[in-house]
Amino acid sequence: MGYLEPINKKDFNELLIHLKAVDYSCFNSSTDSGVLEAISALSNTNGGEVFIGVNENQKVLGCFPEEETISITEQLADLSSSLSCNFNTYIIKNKLIIGFQVKRSDDKLAVNGVNKSKAYYFRLNRKTLPVNKIIALIWKLEQSEKANHINSDALLITKLLEETQKMTLSMLYRTSNLALKVVDNTMAFLVYSKKVEMFFEKDQIYYKIKD
């Protein structure tokens, strides 16, 4: 972990542009529920920023950087040594906030979730979500040297997605008449090979043909 010099910006959006922030989460305080889950999710996906002192509506509230830094450092002490990050102090309209820059890691990061048991998280459409079985299977594919190919199951699922535009896993289970495990593995392969994409809408994960 490292520290960078304070940066002055006029507003939060200007800071996001400066950082070229694609994915980020905002919290009032480092002790808020969901901070560690967001760090895990960003590390397990494509990296990003966790801001302390900014609420979920992107209103800058400010914080005490030294206290927040100590708090986060203590919370992260028992996590994976592969976690790569920097603390940054930003000044927006005379208010101090902390930006916790999380880099993507190939070593997946688990944290103690809301039920105090170790759990993995990922990011989807700027949402922090518990890892589902499709993501878990994709992670296995990333580590596997075994080549996968489009087969009849993949063609069937692709056809169903083309006809309906979007489907949940449960919808695919009902309409494909394939074994659940076959649907799971096929969908993981299609997402991994970028033929299908996942997206989060109305509290559900959907799948559609990638544009």
Sequence and secondary structure as in RCSB ss.txt:
>XXXX:A:sequence
MGYLEPINKKDFNELLIHLKAVDYSCFNSSTDSGVLEAISALSNTNGGEVFIGVNENQKVLGCFPEEETISITEQ
LADLSSSLSCNFNTYIIKNKLIIGFQVKRSDDKLAVNGVNKSKAYYFRLNRKTLPVNKIIALIWKLEQSEKANHI
NSDALLITKLLEETQKMTLSMLYRTSNLALKVVDNTMAFLVYSKKVEMFFEKDQIYYKIKD
>XXXX:A:secstr
 EEEEEEEESSHHHHHHHHT SSEEEES TTSTTHHHHHHHHHHTT EEEEESB TT  B    HHHHHHHHHHH
HTTS TT  EEEEEEEETTEEEEEEEE   SS  EEE TTSSEEEEEEETTEEEE  HHHHHHHHHHH       
 HHHHHHHHHHHHHS B HHHHHHHH S HHHHHHHHHHHHHTTSEEEEEETTEEEEEE  
